[in-house]
Amino acid sequence: MAREFSRTERVGQQIHKEVASILQQEIKHREPRLGLVTVSGAEVSRDLSYAKVFVTFYENDEEKIKAQLQLLDDNKGFVRTLLSKRMSMRTVPAIRFVRDQSITEGMRISNLVTETVNKDKERAKQAGREENGED
């Protein structure tokens, strides 16, 4: 039998979808300084009063990321207002934007693995040349 989703999971999915849409359509016009940002998930508390919205920034500069996270934090009331108009809930959870580093960390680890594999191949080539007397 398929597992039923709890209400908190359904609300989290809806918030994820709606906040992503709001950031793409509304906030971009209001805050042009906001760079490329993606909503990667949302977690809602059991009592539906708080929501953590996980965002990923496609930026390498830590200062710019902090500034963009602050822009989102400054506009969270506006986002919540728009969210209340889009969702049919008595009260909309208070939003907190949290930086999600899982994608960037995954890319960093993948690059390290690729670099290590390439170094191992190079060492194997060097060892093969030394055994054959080549140099």
N, CA, C and O of each residue as an XYZ file, in Angstrom:
540
protein
N       0.839     -1.177      0.000
C       0.000      0.000      0.000
C       0.887      1.244      0.000
O       1.865      1.299      0.746
N       0.570      2.214     -0.802
C       1.348      3.434     -0.905
C       1.231      4.255      0.372
O       0.176      4.303      1.004
N       2.327      4.895      0.735
C       2.358      5.714      1.931
C       1.624      7.020      1.666
O       1.839      7.671      0.643
N       0.774      7.384      2.577
C       0.051      8.646      2.451
C       0.957      9.780      2.921
O       1.713      9.625      3.880
N       0.875     10.894      2.253
C       1.653     12.057      2.650
C       0.940     12.773      3.786
O      -0.285     12.903      3.792
N       1.732     13.233      4.745
C       1.138     13.976      5.848
C       0.802     15.391      5.384
O       1.259     15.848      4.336
N       0.014     16.051      6.170
C      -0.382     17.411      5.805
C       0.829     18.334      5.754
O       0.918     19.189      4.873
N       1.764     18.170      6.694
C       2.952     19.029      6.693
C       3.769     18.841      5.414
O       4.317     19.807      4.882
N       3.855     17.605      4.919
C       4.589     17.366      3.674
C       3.881     18.006      2.483
O       4.525     18.592      1.613
N       2.556     17.891      2.447
C       1.798     18.511      1.349
C       1.924     20.029      1.389
O       2.109     20.665      0.351
N       1.825     20.613      2.580
C       1.967     22.068      2.707
C       3.380     22.483      2.323
O       3.566     23.504      1.661
N       4.382     21.700      2.731
C       5.768     21.990      2.361
C       5.980     21.978      0.864
O       6.666     22.844      0.321
N       5.392     20.996      0.192
C       5.510     20.926     -1.267
C       4.829     22.118     -1.933
O       5.347     22.675     -2.902
N       3.679     22.503     -1.417
C       2.952     23.639     -1.985
C       3.733     24.941     -1.761
O       3.817     25.778     -2.659
N       4.298     25.106     -0.573
C       5.102     26.302     -0.283
C       6.324     26.328     -1.187
O       6.673     27.379     -1.725
N       6.974     25.190     -1.360
C       8.132     25.092     -2.249
C       7.771     25.596     -3.647
O       8.468     26.436     -4.216
N       6.687     25.076     -4.183
C       6.245     25.439     -5.533
C       5.880     26.925     -5.628
O       6.295     27.614     -6.560
N       5.115     27.403     -4.673
C       4.638     28.788     -4.731
C       5.759     29.800     -4.494
O       5.814     30.827     -5.171
N       6.655     29.524     -3.539
C       7.762     30.456     -3.285
C       8.692     30.506     -4.495
O       9.193     31.575     -4.842
N       8.928     29.371     -5.135
C       9.751     29.365     -6.349
C       9.116     30.244     -7.418
O       9.809     31.008     -8.090
N       7.816     30.137     -7.572
C       7.102     30.956     -8.546
C       7.156     32.440     -8.170
O       7.354     33.293     -9.035
N       6.983     32.742     -6.892
C       7.027     34.140     -6.428
C       8.405     34.735     -6.662
O       8.517     35.870     -7.125
N       9.452     33.985     -6.349
C      10.811     34.497     -6.562
C      11.083     34.747     -8.032
O      11.746     35.721     -8.392
N      10.573     33.869     -8.880
C      10.810     34.002    -10.314
C      10.020     35.158    -10.915
O      10.544     35.901    -11.744
N       8.769     35.316    -10.505
C       7.897     36.285    -11.155
C       7.833     37.637    -10.449
O       7.816     38.674    -11.113
N       7.799     37.646     -9.133
C       7.548     38.889     -8.398
C       8.817     39.546     -7.866
O       9.035     40.740     -8.073
N       9.643     38.779     -7.189
C      10.812     39.348     -6.520
C      11.849     39.834     -7.521
O      12.536     40.822     -7.262
N      11.975     39.163     -8.652
C      12.953     39.592     -9.665
C      12.702     41.031    -10.115
O      13.646     41.774    -10.382
N      11.425     41.423    -10.200
C      11.100     42.782    -10.622
C      11.277     43.773     -9.479
O      11.660     44.922     -9.697
N      11.001     43.326     -8.278
C      11.100     44.192     -7.100
C      12.550     44.376     -6.658
O      12.935     45.465     -6.233
N      13.349     43.326     -6.756
C      14.758     43.351     -6.335
C      15.656     42.882     -7.474
O      16.000     41.702     -7.534
N      16.042     43.773     -8.370
C      16.888     43.361     -9.493
C      18.293     42.921     -9.060
O      18.999     42.271     -9.831
N      18.703     43.269     -7.834
C      20.024     42.870     -7.339
C      20.099     41.384     -7.017
O      21.187     40.824     -6.886
N      18.946     40.756     -6.890
C      18.915     39.336     -6.572
C      19.351     38.535     -7.791
O      18.758     38.651     -8.863
N      20.378     37.731     -7.623
C      20.908     36.933     -8.725
C      20.094     35.673     -8.944
O      18.928     35.591     -8.559
N      20.725     34.700     -9.567
C      20.062     33.434     -9.853
C      19.934     32.629     -8.564
O      20.930     32.234     -7.958
N      18.714     32.399     -8.167
C      18.436     31.668     -6.937
C      17.365     30.621     -7.232
O      16.412     30.877     -7.968
N      17.538     29.441     -6.644
C      16.603     28.347     -6.847
C      16.094     27.869     -5.498
O      16.864     27.748     -4.545
N      14.799     27.598     -5.418
C      14.234     27.013     -4.211
C      14.413     25.507     -4.320
O      13.870     24.872     -5.224
N      15.177     24.941     -3.395
C      15.463     23.512     -3.476
C      14.592     22.671     -2.548
O      14.609     21.443     -2.629
N      13.841     23.312     -1.679
C      12.962     22.555     -0.796
C      12.324     23.440      0.248
O      12.667     24.614      0.385
N      11.389     22.864      0.984
C      10.736     23.571      2.079
C      10.337     22.566      3.145
O       9.811     21.495      2.841
N      10.589     22.919      4.380
C      10.183     22.091      5.510
C       9.234     22.907      6.369
O       9.486     24.077      6.655
N       8.151     22.285      6.774
C       7.145     22.972      7.582
C       7.104     22.312      8.950
O       7.191     21.089      9.059
N       6.970     23.130     10.005
C       6.867     22.579     11.355
C       5.565     21.811     11.494
O       4.636     21.996     10.707
N       5.503     20.959     12.489
C       4.316     20.098     12.662
C       3.045     20.902     12.895
O       1.959     20.495     12.483
N       3.188     22.057     13.565
C       2.002     22.873     13.828
C       1.711     23.862     12.698
O       0.819     24.701     12.824
N       2.459     23.766     11.594
C       2.274     24.594     10.395
C       2.464     26.086     10.651
O       1.928     26.912      9.911
N       3.217     26.440     11.684
C       3.408     27.866     11.968
C       4.725     28.413     11.412
O       4.880     29.625     11.261
N       5.668     27.524     11.110
C       6.959     27.953     10.580
C       7.330     27.123      9.358
O       7.004     25.939      9.263
N       8.022     27.778      8.424
C       8.504     27.072      7.234
C       9.927     27.504      6.941
O      10.227     28.696      6.879
N      10.805     26.522      6.761
C      12.164     26.788      6.302
C      12.163     26.575      4.805
O      11.813     25.498      4.322
N      12.554     27.600      4.072
C      12.631     27.497      2.619
C      14.113     27.448      2.257
O      14.860     28.394      2.509
N      14.523     26.328      1.662
C      15.924     26.129      1.308
C      16.180     26.689     -0.088
O      15.490     26.345     -1.047
N      17.187     27.561     -0.182
C      17.512     28.200     -1.449
C      18.966     27.927     -1.807
O      19.835     27.826     -0.941
N      19.203     27.810     -3.110
C      20.543     27.602     -3.640
C      20.904     28.800     -4.499
O      20.127     29.229     -5.352
N      22.092     29.332     -4.262
C      22.583     30.465     -5.034
C      23.655     29.964     -5.992
O      24.532     29.190     -5.608
N      23.578     30.406     -7.231
C      24.575     30.025     -8.222
C      25.589     31.151     -8.339
O      25.647     31.880     -9.329
N      26.379     31.259     -7.288
C      27.350     32.332     -7.125
C      28.505     31.758     -6.325
O      28.294     30.925     -5.444
N      29.725     32.194     -6.621
C      30.889     31.702     -5.885
C      31.348     32.663     -4.803
O      32.048     32.250     -3.879
N      30.979     33.917     -4.888
C      31.420     34.939     -3.950
C      30.557     34.903     -2.682
O      29.351     35.142     -2.735
N      31.192     34.603     -1.547
C      30.466     34.485     -0.277
C      29.772     35.799      0.107
O      28.665     35.779      0.645
N      30.409     36.922     -0.163
C      29.812     38.218      0.183
C      28.528     38.465     -0.605
O      27.541     38.954     -0.055
N      28.543     38.126     -1.886
C      27.347     38.288     -2.719
C      26.233     37.361     -2.248
O      25.063     37.741     -2.230
N      26.607     36.143     -1.866
C      25.608     35.185     -1.377
C      24.969     35.710     -0.099
O      23.749     35.647      0.055
N      25.782     36.228      0.821
C      25.245     36.785      2.068
C      24.329     37.963      1.786
O      23.286     38.107      2.425
N      24.709     38.808      0.833
C      23.881     39.964      0.477
C      22.552     39.515     -0.128
O      21.505     40.090      0.172
N      22.591     38.497     -0.972
C      21.360     38.005     -1.594
C      20.463     37.305     -0.576
O      19.239     37.418     -0.648
N      21.056     36.590      0.361
C      20.275     35.961      1.425
C      19.621     37.036      2.295
O      18.492     36.867      2.755
N      20.335     38.137      2.516
C      19.769     39.255      3.272
C      18.625     39.911      2.501
O      17.633     40.322      3.103
N      18.751     40.013      1.176
C      17.657     40.547      0.351
C      16.409     39.686      0.491
O      15.301     40.203      0.634
N      16.596     38.371      0.447
C      15.460     37.469      0.618
C      14.847     37.638      2.005
O      13.626     37.667      2.160
N      15.709     37.747      3.003
C      15.231     37.909      4.370
C      14.458     39.226      4.527
O      13.449     39.277      5.230
N      14.930     40.275      3.877
C      14.248     41.574      3.934
C      12.874     41.524      3.254
O      11.978     42.287      3.614
N      12.709     40.640      2.286
C      11.459     40.547      1.524
C      10.569     39.385      1.949
O       9.600     39.069      1.258
N      10.878     38.745      3.070
C      10.099     37.567      3.456
C       8.658     37.923      3.826
O       7.764     37.095      3.657
N       8.419     39.122      4.321
C       7.046     39.548      4.607
C       6.230     39.688      3.331
O       5.069     39.285      3.270
N       6.857     40.261      2.321
C       6.208     40.406      1.013
C       5.906     39.031      0.413
O       4.826     38.809     -0.134
N       6.876     38.105      0.522
C       6.686     36.749      0.003
C       5.547     36.068      0.749
O       4.719     35.392      0.139
N       5.501     36.242      2.058
C       4.440     35.615      2.856
C       3.069     36.179      2.492
O       2.085     35.440      2.450
N       3.002     37.487      2.227
C       1.743     38.108      1.817
C       1.254     37.510      0.499
O       0.081     37.160      0.370
N       2.151     37.395     -0.475
C       1.780     36.796     -1.758
C       1.413     35.326     -1.594
O       0.509     34.824     -2.262
N       2.117     34.648     -0.707
C       1.832     33.242     -0.441
C       0.434     33.072      0.151
O      -0.266     32.110     -0.166
N       0.033     34.001      1.005
C      -1.296     33.902      1.623
C      -2.408     34.071      0.589
O      -3.499     33.522      0.746
N      -2.125     34.831     -0.462
C      -3.124     35.010     -1.521
C      -3.218     33.784     -2.427
O      -4.257     33.537     -3.038
N      -2.124     33.015     -2.512
C      -2.093     31.860     -3.412
C      -2.506     30.558     -2.748
O      -2.898     29.611     -3.431
N      -2.424     30.499     -1.423
C      -2.726     29.250     -0.719
C      -4.016     29.405      0.074
O      -4.303     30.468      0.623
N      -4.777     28.335      0.122
C      -6.034     28.388      0.861
C      -5.827     27.797      2.260
O      -6.236     26.674      2.559
N      -5.180     28.596      3.093
C      -4.934     28.205      4.483
C      -5.406     29.340      5.386
O      -5.400     30.506      4.993
N      -5.809     28.984      6.586
C      -6.244     30.000      7.540
C      -5.080     30.908      7.912
O      -5.210     32.132      7.889
N      -3.943     30.309      8.255
C      -2.734     31.083      8.533
C      -1.583     30.492      7.724
O      -1.439     29.274      7.622
N      -0.782     31.358      7.162
C       0.371     30.933      6.359
C       1.588     30.908      7.281
O       1.781     31.836      8.067
N       2.399     29.880      7.202
C       3.568     29.784      8.077
C       4.534     30.960      7.903
O       4.670     31.514      6.812
N       5.195     31.323      8.991
C       6.263     32.323      8.930
C       7.424     31.699      8.177
O       7.771     30.540      8.406
N       8.019     32.462      7.283
C       9.057     31.936      6.393
C      10.440     32.330      6.884
O      10.670     33.454      7.330
N      11.349     31.377      6.790
C      12.763     31.646      7.043
C      13.553     31.052      5.885
O      13.448     29.859      5.603
N      14.336     31.880      5.219
C      15.151     31.408      4.099
C      16.465     30.857      4.646
O      17.132     31.492      5.463
N      16.823     29.657      4.175
C      18.035     28.978      4.619
C      18.828     28.597      3.382
O      18.277     28.060      2.420
N      20.114     28.873      3.410
C      20.982     28.526      2.281
C      21.193     27.019      2.229
O      21.588     26.403      3.219
N      20.930     26.441      1.083
C      21.126     25.010      0.859
C      22.430     24.835      0.096
O      22.545     25.245     -1.059
N      23.395     24.230      0.741
C      24.703     24.071      0.112
C      24.915     22.672     -0.445
O      26.019     22.350     -0.883
N      23.899     21.844     -0.438
C      24.072     20.456     -0.864
C      24.468     20.353     -2.340
O      25.292     19.511     -2.694
N      23.904     21.184     -3.191
C      24.226     21.118     -4.627
C      25.656     21.580     -4.877
O      26.408     20.915     -5.590
N      26.039     22.719     -4.292
C      27.395     23.224     -4.495
C      28.425     22.307     -3.849
O      29.517     22.116     -4.386
N      28.079     21.737     -2.691
C      28.994     20.799     -2.030
C      29.135     19.522     -2.859
O      30.229     18.969     -2.969
N      28.042     19.061     -3.433
C      28.096     17.887     -4.308
C      28.972     18.128     -5.526
O      29.740     17.256     -5.933
N      28.852     19.328     -6.111
C      29.691     19.664     -7.265
C      31.163     19.719     -6.866
O      32.028     19.271     -7.618
N      31.448     20.267     -5.686
C      32.832     20.357     -5.207
C      33.416     18.959     -5.007
O      34.550     18.695     -5.406
N      32.647     18.072     -4.397
C      33.123     16.704     -4.161
C      33.312     15.973     -5.487
O      34.290     15.246     -5.660
N      32.392     16.160     -6.414
C      32.516     15.537     -7.733
C      33.788     16.003     -8.440
O      34.490     15.200     -9.056
N      34.083     17.302     -8.350
C      35.308     17.832     -8.961
C      36.550     17.243     -8.308
O      37.526     16.938     -8.994
N      36.522     17.081     -6.994
C      37.662     16.481     -6.296
C      37.868     15.029     -6.732
O      39.003     14.597     -6.931
N      36.789     14.286     -6.878
C      36.891     12.888     -7.319
C      37.460     12.821     -8.731
O      38.346     12.012     -9.005
N      36.963     13.656     -9.618
C      37.464     13.686    -10.999
C      38.946     14.036    -11.026
O      39.719     13.418    -11.759
N      39.339     15.016    -10.236
C      40.743     15.431    -10.166
C      41.621     14.289     -9.652
O      42.709     14.058    -10.180
N      41.159     13.584     -8.637
C      41.916     12.466     -8.068
C      42.050     11.326     -9.073
O      43.127     10.745     -9.203
N      40.984     11.002     -9.779
C      41.027      9.941    -10.793
C      42.016     10.311    -11.893
O      42.787      9.466    -12.346
N      41.995     11.574    -12.324
C      42.929     12.013    -13.368
C      44.373     11.927    -12.892
O      45.256     11.531    -13.653
N      44.619     12.296    -11.638
C      45.976     12.198    -11.086
C      46.421     10.742    -11.009
O      47.575     10.426    -11.300
N      45.504      9.852    -10.616
C      45.837      8.423    -10.560
C      46.170      7.881    -11.943
O      47.108      7.096    -12.081
N      45.432      8.276    -12.961
C      45.719      7.840    -14.327
C      47.095      8.333    -14.769
O      47.855      7.606    -15.409
N      47.404      9.593    -14.412
C      48.701     10.167    -14.772
C      49.833      9.418    -14.070
O      50.875      9.155    -14.670
N      49.624      9.076    -12.800
C      50.640      8.312    -12.064
C      50.825      6.921    -12.680
O      51.947      6.421    -12.761
N      49.742      6.310    -13.106
C      49.819      4.989    -13.730
C      50.604      5.069    -15.036
O      51.401      4.184    -15.346
N      50.371      6.140    -15.802
C      51.129      6.326    -17.050
C      52.609      6.492    -16.745
O      53.456      5.885    -17.400
N      52.920      7.321    -15.743
C      54.324      7.557    -15.360
C      54.980      6.253    -14.908
O      56.125      5.974    -15.265
N      54.253      5.458    -14.123
C      54.802      4.180    -13.639
C      55.041      3.237    -14.815
O      56.031      2.505    -14.823
N      54.155      3.242    -15.804
C      54.308      2.391    -16.986
C      55.521      2.777    -17.808
O      56.217      1.911    -18.337
N      55.777      4.050    -17.916
C      56.936      4.533    -18.682
C      58.217      4.173    -17.961
O      59.189      3.776    -18.605
N      58.248      4.300    -16.641
C      59.455      4.011    -15.868
C      59.794      2.520    -15.928
O      60.967      2.152    -15.974
N      58.765      1.659    -15.926
C      59.009      0.216    -16.009
C      59.585     -0.150    -17.376
O      60.413     -1.057    -17.465
N      59.168      0.530    -18.437
C      59.662      0.223    -19.771
C      61.001      0.877    -20.056
O      61.565      0.703    -21.136
N      61.506      1.622    -19.099
C      62.808      2.270    -19.301
C      62.698      3.579    -20.051
O      63.710      4.160    -20.443
N      61.487      4.045    -20.254
C      61.299      5.309    -20.950
C      61.358      6.435    -19.930
O      60.993      6.248    -18.769
N      61.807      7.577    -20.354
C      61.828      8.736    -19.474
C      61.828     10.023    -20.210
O      61.844     11.088    -19.593
